[in-house]
């Protein structure tokens, strides 16, 4: 299992893991932006920063499968 992890990391660094790195970057950026906006909005709403971070992290993590569902590997 450790060999598979190292192999995936090596392929990712070489740029050979995903077919379209542009699509990966855009979807990753969308996830980051959504998480940051939720966190900032929760703080502006009056929640403590640590509660806002937890809520934003859970929601951001929950949307990752939806964002990456059509991601193609080589």
CHARMM internal coordinates of N, CA and C (Angstrom, degrees):
IC EDIT
DIST 1 N 1 CA 1.4348
DIST 1 CA 1 C 1.5285
ANGL 1 N 1 CA 1 C 110.39
DIST 1 C 2 N 1.3255
ANGL 1 CA 1 C 2 N 116.44
DIHE 1 N 1 CA 1 C 2 N -38.03
DIST 2 N 2 CA 1.4533
ANGL 1 C 2 N 2 CA 120.34
DIHE 1 CA 1 C 2 N 2 CA 177.85
DIST 2 CA 2 C 1.5280
ANGL 2 N 2 CA 2 C 110.54
DIHE 1 C 2 N 2 CA 2 C -64.96
DIST 2 C 3 N 1.3510
ANGL 2 CA 2 C 3 N 116.73
DIHE 2 N 2 CA 2 C 3 N -35.51
DIST 3 N 3 CA 1.4698
ANGL 2 C 3 N 3 CA 120.62
DIHE 2 CA 2 C 3 N 3 CA 177.58
DIST 3 CA 3 C 1.5275
ANGL 3 N 3 CA 3 C 111.17
DIHE 2 C 3 N 3 CA 3 C -64.67
DIST 3 C 4 N 1.3346
ANGL 3 CA 3 C 4 N 116.92
DIHE 3 N 3 CA 3 C 4 N -38.92
DIST 4 N 4 CA 1.4603
ANGL 3 C 4 N 4 CA 120.61
DIHE 3 CA 3 C 4 N 4 CA 178.09
DIST 4 CA 4 C 1.5255
ANGL 4 N 4 CA 4 C 110.56
DIHE 3 C 4 N 4 CA 4 C -64.22
DIST 4 C 5 N 1.3279
ANGL 4 CA 4 C 5 N 117.07
DIHE 4 N 4 CA 4 C 5 N -40.44
DIST 5 N 5 CA 1.4529
ANGL 4 C 5 N 5 CA 121.26
DIHE 4 CA 4 C 5 N 5 CA 177.61
DIST 5 CA 5 C 1.5213
ANGL 5 N 5 CA 5 C 110.93
DIHE 4 C 5 N 5 CA 5 C -62.47
DIST 5 C 6 N 1.3070
ANGL 5 CA 5 C 6 N 116.96
DIHE 5 N 5 CA 5 C 6 N -46.89
DIST 6 N 6 CA 1.4651
ANGL 5 C 6 N 6 CA 120.70
DIHE 5 CA 5 C 6 N 6 CA 179.14
DIST 6 CA 6 C 1.5271
ANGL 6 N 6 CA 6 C 111.31
DIHE 5 C 6 N 6 CA 6 C -63.52
DIST 6 C 7 N 1.3249
ANGL 6 CA 6 C 7 N 116.67
DIHE 6 N 6 CA 6 C 7 N -39.11
DIST 7 N 7 CA 1.4589
ANGL 6 C 7 N 7 CA 120.69
DIHE 6 CA 6 C 7 N 7 CA 178.32
DIST 7 CA 7 C 1.5235
ANGL 7 N 7 CA 7 C 111.01
DIHE 6 C 7 N 7 CA 7 C -63.77
DIST 7 C 8 N 1.3375
ANGL 7 CA 7 C 8 N 117.07
DIHE 7 N 7 CA 7 C 8 N -43.17
DIST 8 N 8 CA 1.4667
ANGL 7 C 8 N 8 CA 120.97
DIHE 7 CA 7 C 8 N 8 CA 179.04
DIST 8 CA 8 C 1.5241
ANGL 8 N 8 CA 8 C 111.20
DIHE 7 C 8 N 8 CA 8 C -64.95
DIST 8 C 9 N 1.3261
ANGL 8 CA 8 C 9 N 116.77
DIHE 8 N 8 CA 8 C 9 N -41.58
DIST 9 N 9 CA 1.4638
ANGL 8 C 9 N 9 CA 120.19
DIHE 8 CA 8 C 9 N 9 CA 178.35
DIST 9 CA 9 C 1.5198
ANGL 9 N 9 CA 9 C 110.70
DIHE 8 C 9 N 9 CA 9 C -63.63
DIST 9 C 10 N 1.3274
ANGL 9 CA 9 C 10 N 116.81
DIHE 9 N 9 CA 9 C 10 N -42.56
DIST 10 N 10 CA 1.4638
ANGL 9 C 10 N 10 CA 120.82
DIHE 9 CA 9 C 10 N 10 CA 178.93
DIST 10 CA 10 C 1.5196
ANGL 10 N 10 CA 10 C 111.23
DIHE 9 C 10 N 10 CA 10 C -62.52
DIST 10 C 11 N 1.3291
ANGL 10 CA 10 C 11 N 117.36
DIHE 10 N 10 CA 10 C 11 N -45.85
DIST 11 N 11 CA 1.4626
ANGL 10 C 11 N 11 CA 120.65
DIHE 10 CA 10 C 11 N 11 CA 178.92
DIST 11 CA 11 C 1.5248
ANGL 11 N 11 CA 11 C 111.56
DIHE 10 C 11 N 11 CA 11 C -64.15
DIST 11 C 12 N 1.3357
ANGL 11 CA 11 C 12 N 117.73
DIHE 11 N 11 CA 11 C 12 N -38.05
DIST 12 N 12 CA 1.4589
ANGL 11 C 12 N 12 CA 120.86
DIHE 11 CA 11 C 12 N 12 CA 178.64
DIST 12 CA 12 C 1.5270
ANGL 12 N 12 CA 12 C 110.47
DIHE 11 C 12 N 12 CA 12 C -64.43
DIST 12 C 13 N 1.3119
ANGL 12 CA 12 C 13 N 117.16
DIHE 12 N 12 CA 12 C 13 N -45.84
DIST 13 N 13 CA 1.4628
ANGL 12 C 13 N 13 CA 121.06
DIHE 12 CA 12 C 13 N 13 CA -179.70
DIST 13 CA 13 C 1.5282
ANGL 13 N 13 CA 13 C 110.86
DIHE 12 C 13 N 13 CA 13 C -63.70
DIST 13 C 14 N 1.3141
ANGL 13 CA 13 C 14 N 117.42
DIHE 13 N 13 CA 13 C 14 N -37.11
DIST 14 N 14 CA 1.4609
ANGL 13 C 14 N 14 CA 121.40
DIHE 13 CA 13 C 14 N 14 CA 178.50
DIST 14 CA 14 C 1.5296
ANGL 14 N 14 CA 14 C 112.10
DIHE 13 C 14 N 14 CA 14 C -76.14
DIST 14 C 15 N 1.3152
ANGL 14 CA 14 C 15 N 117.66
DIHE 14 N 14 CA 14 C 15 N -11.07
DIST 15 N 15 CA 1.4594
ANGL 14 C 15 N 15 CA 121.36
DIHE 14 CA 14 C 15 N 15 CA -179.41
DIST 15 CA 15 C 1.5128
ANGL 15 N 15 CA 15 C 113.66
DIHE 14 C 15 N 15 CA 15 C 81.15
DIST 15 C 16 N 1.3284
ANGL 15 CA 15 C 16 N 117.42
DIHE 15 N 15 CA 15 C 16 N 22.62
DIST 16 N 16 CA 1.4586
ANGL 15 C 16 N 16 CA 121.68
DIHE 15 CA 15 C 16 N 16 CA -176.45
DIST 16 CA 16 C 1.5272
ANGL 16 N 16 CA 16 C 113.67
DIHE 15 C 16 N 16 CA 16 C -111.87
DIST 16 C 17 N 1.3254
ANGL 16 CA 16 C 17 N 118.56
DIHE 16 N 16 CA 16 C 17 N 5.00
DIST 17 N 17 CA 1.4631
ANGL 16 C 17 N 17 CA 120.51
DIHE 16 CA 16 C 17 N 17 CA -177.04
DIST 17 CA 17 C 1.5233
ANGL 17 N 17 CA 17 C 111.85
DIHE 16 C 17 N 17 CA 17 C -82.71
DIST 17 C 18 N 1.3147
ANGL 17 CA 17 C 18 N 117.46
DIHE 17 N 17 CA 17 C 18 N -41.10
DIST 18 N 18 CA 1.4623
ANGL 17 C 18 N 18 CA 122.15
DIHE 17 CA 17 C 18 N 18 CA -177.48
DIST 18 CA 18 C 1.5178
ANGL 18 N 18 CA 18 C 109.99
DIHE 17 C 18 N 18 CA 18 C -111.35
DIST 18 C 19 N 1.3421
ANGL 18 CA 18 C 19 N 116.37
DIHE 18 N 18 CA 18 C 19 N 149.48
DIST 19 N 19 CA 1.4606
ANGL 18 C 19 N 19 CA 120.78
DIHE 18 CA 18 C 19 N 19 CA -179.74
DIST 19 CA 19 C 1.5159
ANGL 19 N 19 CA 19 C 111.75
DIHE 18 C 19 N 19 CA 19 C -69.53
DIST 19 C 20 N 1.3289
ANGL 19 CA 19 C 20 N 117.62
DIHE 19 N 19 CA 19 C 20 N -42.09
DIST 20 N 20 CA 1.4568
ANGL 19 C 20 N 20 CA 121.17
DIHE 19 CA 19 C 20 N 20 CA -176.07
DIST 20 CA 20 C 1.5255
ANGL 20 N 20 CA 20 C 109.87
DIHE 19 C 20 N 20 CA 20 C -128.61
DIST 20 C 21 N 1.3175
ANGL 20 CA 20 C 21 N 116.15
DIHE 20 N 20 CA 20 C 21 N 102.00
DIST 21 N 21 CA 1.4608
ANGL 20 C 21 N 21 CA 120.33
DIHE 20 CA 20 C 21 N 21 CA -178.54
DIST 21 CA 21 C 1.5330
ANGL 21 N 21 CA 21 C 111.93
DIHE 20 C 21 N 21 CA 21 C -68.46
DIST 21 C 22 N 1.3249
ANGL 21 CA 21 C 22 N 117.16
DIHE 21 N 21 CA 21 C 22 N -26.54
DIST 22 N 22 CA 1.4599
ANGL 21 C 22 N 22 CA 120.43
DIHE 21 CA 21 C 22 N 22 CA 177.92
DIST 22 CA 22 C 1.5134
ANGL 22 N 22 CA 22 C 111.63
DIHE 21 C 22 N 22 CA 22 C -63.81
DIST 22 C 23 N 1.3170
ANGL 22 CA 22 C 23 N 116.98
DIHE 22 N 22 CA 22 C 23 N -43.98
DIST 23 N 23 CA 1.4586
ANGL 22 C 23 N 23 CA 121.53
DIHE 22 CA 22 C 23 N 23 CA 178.34
DIST 23 CA 23 C 1.5271
ANGL 23 N 23 CA 23 C 110.46
DIHE 22 C 23 N 23 CA 23 C -64.11
DIST 23 C 24 N 1.3168
ANGL 23 CA 23 C 24 N 116.47
DIHE 23 N 23 CA 23 C 24 N -41.37
DIST 24 N 24 CA 1.4606
ANGL 23 C 24 N 24 CA 120.80
DIHE 23 CA 23 C 24 N 24 CA 177.61
DIST 24 CA 24 C 1.5260
ANGL 24 N 24 CA 24 C 110.33
DIHE 23 C 24 N 24 CA 24 C -60.77
DIST 24 C 25 N 1.3109
ANGL 24 CA 24 C 25 N 117.13
DIHE 24 N 24 CA 24 C 25 N -45.42
DIST 25 N 25 CA 1.4584
ANGL 24 C 25 N 25 CA 121.20
DIHE 24 CA 24 C 25 N 25 CA -178.54
DIST 25 CA 25 C 1.5321
ANGL 25 N 25 CA 25 C 111.33
DIHE 24 C 25 N 25 CA 25 C -63.62
DIST 25 C 26 N 1.3189
ANGL 25 CA 25 C 26 N 116.93
DIHE 25 N 25 CA 25 C 26 N -42.39
DIST 26 N 26 CA 1.4649
ANGL 25 C 26 N 26 CA 120.72
DIHE 25 CA 25 C 26 N 26 CA 179.82
DIST 26 CA 26 C 1.5306
ANGL 26 N 26 CA 26 C 111.02
DIHE 25 C 26 N 26 CA 26 C -64.37
DIST 26 C 27 N 1.3246
ANGL 26 CA 26 C 27 N 117.12
DIHE 26 N 26 CA 26 C 27 N -45.25
DIST 27 N 27 CA 1.4642
ANGL 26 C 27 N 27 CA 120.16
DIHE 26 CA 26 C 27 N 27 CA -179.31
DIST 27 CA 27 C 1.5241
ANGL 27 N 27 CA 27 C 111.56
DIHE 26 C 27 N 27 CA 27 C -67.57
DIST 27 C 28 N 1.3088
ANGL 27 CA 27 C 28 N 116.79
DIHE 27 N 27 CA 27 C 28 N -36.77
DIST 28 N 28 CA 1.4553
ANGL 27 C 28 N 28 CA 120.58
DIHE 27 CA 27 C 28 N 28 CA 176.42
DIST 28 CA 28 C 1.5266
ANGL 28 N 28 CA 28 C 110.63
DIHE 27 C 28 N 28 CA 28 C -65.56
DIST 28 C 29 N 1.3211
ANGL 28 CA 28 C 29 N 116.25
DIHE 28 N 28 CA 28 C 29 N -41.80
DIST 29 N 29 CA 1.4622
ANGL 28 C 29 N 29 CA 121.02
DIHE 28 CA 28 C 29 N 29 CA 178.43
DIST 29 CA 29 C 1.5302
ANGL 29 N 29 CA 29 C 111.22
DIHE 28 C 29 N 29 CA 29 C -64.84
DIST 29 C 30 N 1.3169
ANGL 29 CA 29 C 30 N 117.68
DIHE 29 N 29 CA 29 C 30 N -39.17
DIST 30 N 30 CA 1.4657
ANGL 29 C 30 N 30 CA 121.28
DIHE 29 CA 29 C 30 N 30 CA 176.89
DIST 30 CA 30 C 1.5288
ANGL 30 N 30 CA 30 C 109.90
DIHE 29 C 30 N 30 CA 30 C -60.30
DIST 30 C 31 N 1.3152
ANGL 30 CA 30 C 31 N 117.10
DIHE 30 N 30 CA 30 C 31 N -45.12
DIST 31 N 31 CA 1.4588
ANGL 30 C 31 N 31 CA 120.89
DIHE 30 CA 30 C 31 N 31 CA 178.88
DIST 31 CA 31 C 1.5184
ANGL 31 N 31 CA 31 C 112.30
DIHE 30 C 31 N 31 CA 31 C -62.06
DIST 31 C 32 N 1.3254
ANGL 31 CA 31 C 32 N 116.61
DIHE 31 N 31 CA 31 C 32 N -41.81
DIST 32 N 32 CA 1.4640
ANGL 31 C 32 N 32 CA 120.80
DIHE 31 CA 31 C 32 N 32 CA 178.99
DIST 32 CA 32 C 1.5215
ANGL 32 N 32 CA 32 C 110.86
DIHE 31 C 32 N 32 CA 32 C -65.07
DIST 32 C 33 N 1.3292
ANGL 32 CA 32 C 33 N 116.71
DIHE 32 N 32 CA 32 C 33 N -45.39
DIST 33 N 33 CA 1.4658
ANGL 32 C 33 N 33 CA 120.76
DIHE 32 CA 32 C 33 N 33 CA -178.67
DIST 33 CA 33 C 1.5274
ANGL 33 N 33 CA 33 C 110.87
DIHE 32 C 33 N 33 CA 33 C -63.25
DIST 33 C 34 N 1.3180
ANGL 33 CA 33 C 34 N 117.50
DIHE 33 N 33 CA 33 C 34 N -43.88
DIST 34 N 34 CA 1.4675
ANGL 33 C 34 N 34 CA 120.87
DIHE 33 CA 33 C 34 N 34 CA 179.45
DIST 34 CA 34 C 1.5277
ANGL 34 N 34 CA 34 C 110.05
DIHE 33 C 34 N 34 CA 34 C -61.18
DIST 34 C 35 N 1.3205
ANGL 34 CA 34 C 35 N 117.20
DIHE 34 N 34 CA 34 C 35 N -43.48
DIST 35 N 35 CA 1.4568
ANGL 34 C 35 N 35 CA 121.09
DIHE 34 CA 34 C 35 N 35 CA -179.85
DIST 35 CA 35 C 1.5252
ANGL 35 N 35 CA 35 C 111.68
DIHE 34 C 35 N 35 CA 35 C -64.37
DIST 35 C 36 N 1.3141
ANGL 35 CA 35 C 36 N 117.19
DIHE 35 N 35 CA 35 C 36 N -43.16
DIST 36 N 36 CA 1.4677
ANGL 35 C 36 N 36 CA 121.03
DIHE 35 CA 35 C 36 N 36 CA 179.55
DIST 36 CA 36 C 1.5287
ANGL 36 N 36 CA 36 C 110.80
DIHE 35 C 36 N 36 CA 36 C -65.77
DIST 36 C 37 N 1.3202
ANGL 36 CA 36 C 37 N 117.24
DIHE 36 N 36 CA 36 C 37 N -42.77
DIST 37 N 37 CA 1.4686
ANGL 36 C 37 N 37 CA 120.47
DIHE 36 CA 36 C 37 N 37 CA 179.74
DIST 37 CA 37 C 1.5323
ANGL 37 N 37 CA 37 C 110.69
DIHE 36 C 37 N 37 CA 37 C -63.20
DIST 37 C 38 N 1.3152
ANGL 37 CA 37 C 38 N 117.12
DIHE 37 N 37 CA 37 C 38 N -41.67
DIST 38 N 38 CA 1.4672
ANGL 37 C 38 N 38 CA 120.07
DIHE 37 CA 37 C 38 N 38 CA 178.29
DIST 38 CA 38 C 1.5253
ANGL 38 N 38 CA 38 C 110.32
DIHE 37 C 38 N 38 CA 38 C -64.26
DIST 38 C 39 N 1.3110
ANGL 38 CA 38 C 39 N 117.58
DIHE 38 N 38 CA 38 C 39 N -42.07
DIST 39 N 39 CA 1.4581
ANGL 38 C 39 N 39 CA 121.65
DIHE 38 CA 38 C 39 N 39 CA -179.99
DIST 39 CA 39 C 1.5313
ANGL 39 N 39 CA 39 C 111.10
DIHE 38 C 39 N 39 CA 39 C -63.64
DIST 39 C 40 N 1.3159
ANGL 39 CA 39 C 40 N 116.80
DIHE 39 N 39 CA 39 C 40 N -47.61
DIST 40 N 40 CA 1.4658
ANGL 39 C 40 N 40 CA 120.58
DIHE 39 CA 39 C 40 N 40 CA 179.34
DIST 40 CA 40 C 1.5260
ANGL 40 N 40 CA 40 C 110.61
DIHE 39 C 40 N 40 CA 40 C -64.43
DIST 40 C 41 N 1.3244
ANGL 40 CA 40 C 41 N 116.58
DIHE 40 N 40 CA 40 C 41 N -41.50
DIST 41 N 41 CA 1.4608
ANGL 40 C 41 N 41 CA 120.09
DIHE 40 CA 40 C 41 N 41 CA 178.64
DIST 41 CA 41 C 1.5189
ANGL 41 N 41 CA 41 C 112.25
DIHE 40 C 41 N 41 CA 41 C -63.09
DIST 41 C 42 N 1.3198
ANGL 41 CA 41 C 42 N 116.86
DIHE 41 N 41 CA 41 C 42 N -39.14
DIST 42 N 42 CA 1.4621
ANGL 41 C 42 N 42 CA 120.10
DIHE 41 CA 41 C 42 N 42 CA 179.56
DIST 42 CA 42 C 1.5230
ANGL 42 N 42 CA 42 C 111.37
DIHE 41 C 42 N 42 CA 42 C -67.67
DIST 42 C 43 N 1.3366
ANGL 42 CA 42 C 43 N 116.51
DIHE 42 N 42 CA 42 C 43 N -37.42
DIST 43 N 43 CA 1.4677
ANGL 42 C 43 N 43 CA 119.82
DIHE 42 CA 42 C 43 N 43 CA 177.26
DIST 43 CA 43 C 1.5232
ANGL 43 N 43 CA 43 C 109.90
DIHE 42 C 43 N 43 CA 43 C -67.56
DIST 43 C 44 N 1.3318
ANGL 43 CA 43 C 44 N 117.56
DIHE 43 N 43 CA 43 C 44 N -42.68
DIST 44 N 44 CA 1.4649
ANGL 43 C 44 N 44 CA 121.16
DIHE 43 CA 43 C 44 N 44 CA 177.85
DIST 44 CA 44 C 1.5303
ANGL 44 N 44 CA 44 C 111.40
DIHE 43 C 44 N 44 CA 44 C -64.07
DIST 44 C 45 N 1.3272
ANGL 44 CA 44 C 45 N 116.05
DIHE 44 N 44 CA 44 C 45 N -29.69
DIST 45 N 45 CA 1.4593
ANGL 44 C 45 N 45 CA 121.51
DIHE 44 CA 44 C 45 N 45 CA 178.43
DIST 45 CA 45 C 1.5230
ANGL 45 N 45 CA 45 C 111.66
DIHE 44 C 45 N 45 CA 45 C -71.39
DIST 45 C 46 N 1.3331
ANGL 45 CA 45 C 46 N 116.43
DIHE 45 N 45 CA 45 C 46 N -18.31
DIST 46 N 46 CA 1.4540
ANGL 45 C 46 N 46 CA 120.49
DIHE 45 CA 45 C 46 N 46 CA 175.91
DIST 46 CA 46 C 1.5157
ANGL 46 N 46 CA 46 C 115.46
DIHE 45 C 46 N 46 CA 46 C 116.01
DIST 46 C 47 N 1.3174
ANGL 46 CA 46 C 47 N 117.47
DIHE 46 N 46 CA 46 C 47 N 4.71
DIST 47 N 47 CA 1.4620
ANGL 46 C 47 N 47 CA 119.32
DIHE 46 CA 46 C 47 N 47 CA 178.76
DIST 47 CA 47 C 1.5263
ANGL 47 N 47 CA 47 C 110.33
DIHE 46 C 47 N 47 CA 47 C -78.52
DIST 47 C 48 N 1.3139
ANGL 47 CA 47 C 48 N 116.28
DIHE 47 N 47 CA 47 C 48 N 155.03
DIST 48 N 48 CA 1.4564
ANGL 47 C 48 N 48 CA 120.46
DIHE 47 CA 47 C 48 N 48 CA 173.39
DIST 48 CA 48 C 1.5245
ANGL 48 N 48 CA 48 C 108.99
DIHE 47 C 48 N 48 CA 48 C -65.00
DIST 48 C 49 N 1.3323
ANGL 48 CA 48 C 49 N 115.30
DIHE 48 N 48 CA 48 C 49 N 153.52
DIST 49 N 49 CA 1.4698
ANGL 48 C 49 N 49 CA 119.91
DIHE 48 CA 48 C 49 N 49 CA -175.78
DIST 49 CA 49 C 1.5220
ANGL 49 N 49 CA 49 C 111.55
DIHE 48 C 49 N 49 CA 49 C -61.52
DIST 49 C 50 N 1.3178
ANGL 49 CA 49 C 50 N 117.98
DIHE 49 N 49 CA 49 C 50 N -38.59
DIST 50 N 50 CA 1.4689
ANGL 49 C 50 N 50 CA 119.07
DIHE 49 CA 49 C 50 N 50 CA -177.23
DIST 50 CA 50 C 1.5251
ANGL 50 N 50 CA 50 C 111.60
DIHE 49 C 50 N 50 CA 50 C -70.31
DIST 50 C 51 N 1.3115
ANGL 50 CA 50 C 51 N 118.06
DIHE 50 N 50 CA 50 C 51 N -33.74
DIST 51 N 51 CA 1.4697
ANGL 50 C 51 N 51 CA 120.62
DIHE 50 CA 50 C 51 N 51 CA 175.72
DIST 51 CA 51 C 1.5276
ANGL 51 N 51 CA 51 C 110.04
DIHE 50 C 51 N 51 CA 51 C -69.71
DIST 51 C 52 N 1.3373
ANGL 51 CA 51 C 52 N 116.41
DIHE 51 N 51 CA 51 C 52 N -40.48
DIST 52 N 52 CA 1.4687
ANGL 51 C 52 N 52 CA 120.65
DIHE 51 CA 51 C 52 N 52 CA 178.49
DIST 52 CA 52 C 1.5217
ANGL 52 N 52 CA 52 C 110.81
DIHE 51 C 52 N 52 CA 52 C -62.49
DIST 52 C 53 N 1.3246
ANGL 52 CA 52 C 53 N 116.94
DIHE 52 N 52 CA 52 C 53 N -40.08
DIST 53 N 53 CA 1.4676
ANGL 52 C 53 N 53 CA 120.54
DIHE 52 CA 52 C 53 N 53 CA 179.07
DIST 53 CA 53 C 1.5164
ANGL 53 N 53 CA 53 C 110.95
DIHE 52 C 53 N 53 CA 53 C -64.74
DIST 53 C 54 N 1.3160
ANGL 53 CA 53 C 54 N 117.08
DIHE 53 N 53 CA 53 C 54 N -42.77
DIST 54 N 54 CA 1.4691
ANGL 53 C 54 N 54 CA 120.28
DIHE 53 CA 53 C 54 N 54 CA 179.44
DIST 54 CA 54 C 1.5245
ANGL 54 N 54 CA 54 C 110.54
DIHE 53 C 54 N 54 CA 54 C -63.35
DIST 54 C 55 N 1.3236
ANGL 54 CA 54 C 55 N 117.44
DIHE 54 N 54 CA 54 C 55 N -46.85
DIST 55 N 55 CA 1.4717
ANGL 54 C 55 N 55 CA 121.14
DIHE 54 CA 54 C 55 N 55 CA -179.57
DIST 55 CA 55 C 1.5273
ANGL 55 N 55 CA 55 C 110.80
DIHE 54 C 55 N 55 CA 55 C -62.60
DIST 55 C 56 N 1.3287
ANGL 55 CA 55 C 56 N 116.82
DIHE 55 N 55 CA 55 C 56 N -46.49
DIST 56 N 56 CA 1.4647
ANGL 55 C 56 N 56 CA 120.43
DIHE 55 CA 55 C 56 N 56 CA -179.47
DIST 56 CA 56 C 1.5306
ANGL 56 N 56 CA 56 C 111.02
DIHE 55 C 56 N 56 CA 56 C -64.35
DIST 56 C 57 N 1.3170
ANGL 56 CA 56 C 57 N 117.50
DIHE 56 N 56 CA 56 C 57 N -38.07
DIST 57 N 57 CA 1.4693
ANGL 56 C 57 N 57 CA 120.68
DIHE 56 CA 56 C 57 N 57 CA 179.35
DIST 57 CA 57 C 1.5201
ANGL 57 N 57 CA 57 C 112.03
DIHE 56 C 57 N 57 CA 57 C -65.85
DIST 57 C 58 N 1.3177
ANGL 57 CA 57 C 58 N 116.05
DIHE 57 N 57 CA 57 C 58 N -41.83
DIST 58 N 58 CA 1.4703
ANGL 57 C 58 N 58 CA 119.45
DIHE 57 CA 57 C 58 N 58 CA 179.43
DIST 58 CA 58 C 1.5286
ANGL 58 N 58 CA 58 C 110.60
DIHE 57 C 58 N 58 CA 58 C -64.73
DIST 58 C 59 N 1.3224
ANGL 58 CA 58 C 59 N 116.61
DIHE 58 N 58 CA 58 C 59 N -45.66
DIST 59 N 59 CA 1.4608
ANGL 58 C 59 N 59 CA 119.88
DIHE 58 CA 58 C 59 N 59 CA -179.64
DIST 59 CA 59 C 1.5316
ANGL 59 N 59 CA 59 C 110.51
DIHE 58 C 59 N 59 CA 59 C -67.24
DIST 59 C 60 N 1.3324
ANGL 59 CA 59 C 60 N 116.89
DIHE 59 N 59 CA 59 C 60 N -42.92
DIST 60 N 60 CA 1.4652
ANGL 59 C 60 N 60 CA 120.48
DIHE 59 CA 59 C 60 N 60 CA 177.99
DIST 60 CA 60 C 1.5198
ANGL 60 N 60 CA 60 C 112.65
DIHE 59 C 60 N 60 CA 60 C -61.52
DIST 60 C 61 N 1.3232
ANGL 60 CA 60 C 61 N 116.26
DIHE 60 N 60 CA 60 C 61 N -40.26
DIST 61 N 61 CA 1.4669
ANGL 60 C 61 N 61 CA 120.03
DIHE 60 CA 60 C 61 N 61 CA 176.67
DIST 61 CA 61 C 1.5115
ANGL 61 N 61 CA 61 C 112.48
DIHE 60 C 61 N 61 CA 61 C -68.94
DIST 61 C 62 N 1.3119
ANGL 61 CA 61 C 62 N 116.58
DIHE 61 N 61 CA 61 C 62 N -32.72
DIST 62 N 62 CA 1.4652
ANGL 61 C 62 N 62 CA 120.31
DIHE 61 CA 61 C 62 N 62 CA -179.39
DIST 62 CA 62 C 1.5236
ANGL 62 N 62 CA 62 C 112.01
DIHE 61 C 62 N 62 CA 62 C -70.95
DIST 62 C 63 N 1.3294
ANGL 62 CA 62 C 63 N 118.51
DIHE 62 N 62 CA 62 C 63 N -28.90
DIST 63 N 63 CA 1.4665
ANGL 62 C 63 N 63 CA 119.25
DIHE 62 CA 62 C 63 N 63 CA -179.58
DIST 63 CA 63 C 1.5292
ANGL 63 N 63 CA 63 C 113.03
DIHE 62 C 63 N 63 CA 63 C -85.60
DIST 63 C 64 N 1.3250
ANGL 63 CA 63 C 64 N 118.03
DIHE 63 N 63 CA 63 C 64 N -10.91
DIST 64 N 64 CA 1.4632
ANGL 63 C 64 N 64 CA 120.30
DIHE 63 CA 63 C 64 N 64 CA -179.45
DIST 64 CA 64 C 1.5327
ANGL 64 N 64 CA 64 C 113.22
DIHE 63 C 64 N 64 CA 64 C -59.35
DIST 64 C 65 N 1.3368
ANGL 64 CA 64 C 65 N 120.15
DIHE 64 N 64 CA 64 C 65 N -46.30
DIST 65 N 65 CA 1.4718
ANGL 64 C 65 N 65 CA 118.23
DIHE 64 CA 64 C 65 N 65 CA 177.92
DIST 65 CA 65 C 1.5278
ANGL 65 N 65 CA 65 C 112.51
DIHE 64 C 65 N 65 CA 65 C -59.31
DIST 65 C 66 N 1.3251
ANGL 65 CA 65 C 66 N 117.30
DIHE 65 N 65 CA 65 C 66 N -36.84
DIST 66 N 66 CA 1.4594
ANGL 65 C 66 N 66 CA 120.53
DIHE 65 CA 65 C 66 N 66 CA 178.00
DIST 66 CA 66 C 1.5302
ANGL 66 N 66 CA 66 C 110.61
DIHE 65 C 66 N 66 CA 66 C -66.12
DIST 66 C 67 N 1.3251
ANGL 66 CA 66 C 67 N 117.33
DIHE 66 N 66 CA 66 C 67 N -42.48
DIST 67 N 67 CA 1.4616
ANGL 66 C 67 N 67 CA 120.46
DIHE 66 CA 66 C 67 N 67 CA -178.94
DIST 67 CA 67 C 1.5244
ANGL 67 N 67 CA 67 C 111.79
DIHE 66 C 67 N 67 CA 67 C -68.07
DIST 67 C 68 N 1.3262
ANGL 67 CA 67 C 68 N 116.58
DIHE 67 N 67 CA 67 C 68 N -38.06
DIST 68 N 68 CA 1.4644
ANGL 67 C 68 N 68 CA 120.50
DIHE 67 CA 67 C 68 N 68 CA -173.44
DIST 68 CA 68 C 1.5289
ANGL 68 N 68 CA 68 C 113.97
DIHE 67 C 68 N 68 CA 68 C -97.76
DIST 68 C 69 N 1.3296
ANGL 68 CA 68 C 69 N 118.08
DIHE 68 N 68 CA 68 C 69 N 12.39
DIST 69 N 69 CA 1.4577
ANGL 68 C 69 N 69 CA 120.29
DIHE 68 CA 68 C 69 N 69 CA -176.35
DIST 69 CA 69 C 1.5304
ANGL 69 N 69 CA 69 C 113.24
DIHE 68 C 69 N 69 CA 69 C -65.10
DIST 69 C 70 N 1.3163
ANGL 69 CA 69 C 70 N 117.82
DIHE 69 N 69 CA 69 C 70 N -30.22
DIST 70 N 70 CA 1.4628
ANGL 69 C 70 N 70 CA 120.86
DIHE 69 CA 69 C 70 N 70 CA -177.69
DIST 70 CA 70 C 1.5352
ANGL 70 N 70 CA 70 C 112.46
DIHE 69 C 70 N 70 CA 70 C -102.76
DIST 70 C 71 N 1.3070
ANGL 70 CA 70 C 71 N 118.05
DIHE 70 N 70 CA 70 C 71 N 14.26
DIST 71 N 71 CA 1.4507
ANGL 70 C 71 N 71 CA 122.02
DIHE 70 CA 70 C 71 N 71 CA -179.06
DIST 71 CA 71 C 1.5232
ANGL 71 N 71 CA 71 C 109.81
DIHE 70 C 71 N 71 CA 71 C -71.20
DIST 71 C 72 N 1.3121
ANGL 71 CA 71 C 72 N 117.04
DIHE 71 N 71 CA 71 C 72 N 130.63
DIST 72 N 72 CA 1.4615
ANGL 71 C 72 N 72 CA 122.04
DIHE 71 CA 71 C 72 N 72 CA -177.56
DIST 72 CA 72 C 1.5176
ANGL 72 N 72 CA 72 C 110.87
DIHE 71 C 72 N 72 CA 72 C -105.43
DIST 72 C 73 N 1.3323
ANGL 72 CA 72 C 73 N 114.95
DIHE 72 N 72 CA 72 C 73 N 136.27
DIST 73 N 73 CA 1.4521
ANGL 72 C 73 N 73 CA 121.60
DIHE 72 CA 72 C 73 N 73 CA 176.14
DIST 73 CA 73 C 1.5148
ANGL 73 N 73 CA 73 C 109.85
DIHE 72 C 73 N 73 CA 73 C -99.95
DIST 73 C 74 N 1.3146
ANGL 73 CA 73 C 74 N 116.12
DIHE 73 N 73 CA 73 C 74 N 157.53
DIST 74 N 74 CA 1.4804
ANGL 73 C 74 N 74 CA 119.45
DIHE 73 CA 73 C 74 N 74 CA 176.96
DIST 74 CA 74 C 1.4884
ANGL 74 N 74 CA 74 C 110.53
DIHE 73 C 74 N 74 CA 74 C -87.18
END
COOR INIT
IC SEED 1 N 1 CA 1 C
IC BUILD
